Amino acid sequence: YTSTLDQGIARAAITLENALALTDGTGSGQADRVFSDQRTITASSSETLDLNSMVDPFAVARTIAKIKMIFIKASSSNVNNVEIGGAASNQFYANMFKDSSDKVVLRPGACWMHYDPTGLTVTDSSADSLKIANSSSGSSVVYDILIVGTSA
């Protein structure tokens, strides 16, 4: 980041290097589960991801006990928005998605991320549902998702 001054240039280096570094394990600042996918939702539709049971990059079903990071990016070629949250029941991350009206809206090309080094607990059948929806009719939406968590 720079700014031109009367007698020079002021510079401010902004460094976030290693801000989200996780090592292998299940403690604070660690993770041992990964889910990554590019998904498509048809017009006026939605899907609800069961965060308690995800399939890893090796096509093995894995139980996730705590979520350390969720990253979602809407494709820049989308016409409609991607909506995160709003599950009818068993909402994950109840502090943010307390009911079906609580949503994060991603316009085409936008992204959303949540990171917690200690992890947010996933509770099977009571706090494990993350709804992703297409905001409107007429066209499908595409989004990329990365979920990093722990087995315990």
Phi, psi and omega in degrees: 000127182228159176215133179278127178250174180300322184236037178152196181235128175271137180234139175229114179277129178250115185240122174244017182306132180063015180296334182239028182289128176237139174257172181286130178149193183236003181272188178298132181077014180232160177205151177220015177225139179221136171231130180216136182196157166250127188234155178236135176240126181292167183306137177057025182243177177207169172220151178242117181275132175271100185291344179287335183223101181241161179256124184283176182299347178260015179064031178252129177291131182228140173276133177250121181270324179222140176261123177266323182211139169233129176231127179228131178232126176281139178297140178290344178272357176297150171263317179270167176276159171256130180250132180250131179100182178090019177298142182293331179205165177056040183298131171281148178060062186301338177293330180260316184250071186287331179209183188291351178266352181273115185217153168254129183254125178251115173288165179309129179087350182278161177222162179220140178218143171233135179225132177217110185296337177271339175093148175257128185291134174260122181247115182306129175069006175222335179209062184221011185251125175239113181271136174235130186227156170270128188288344188204188180262175172098324181205157177284163171238150178240140176215152174257142180224140175227125177236128179238131182206198181230160180275345181220000000 
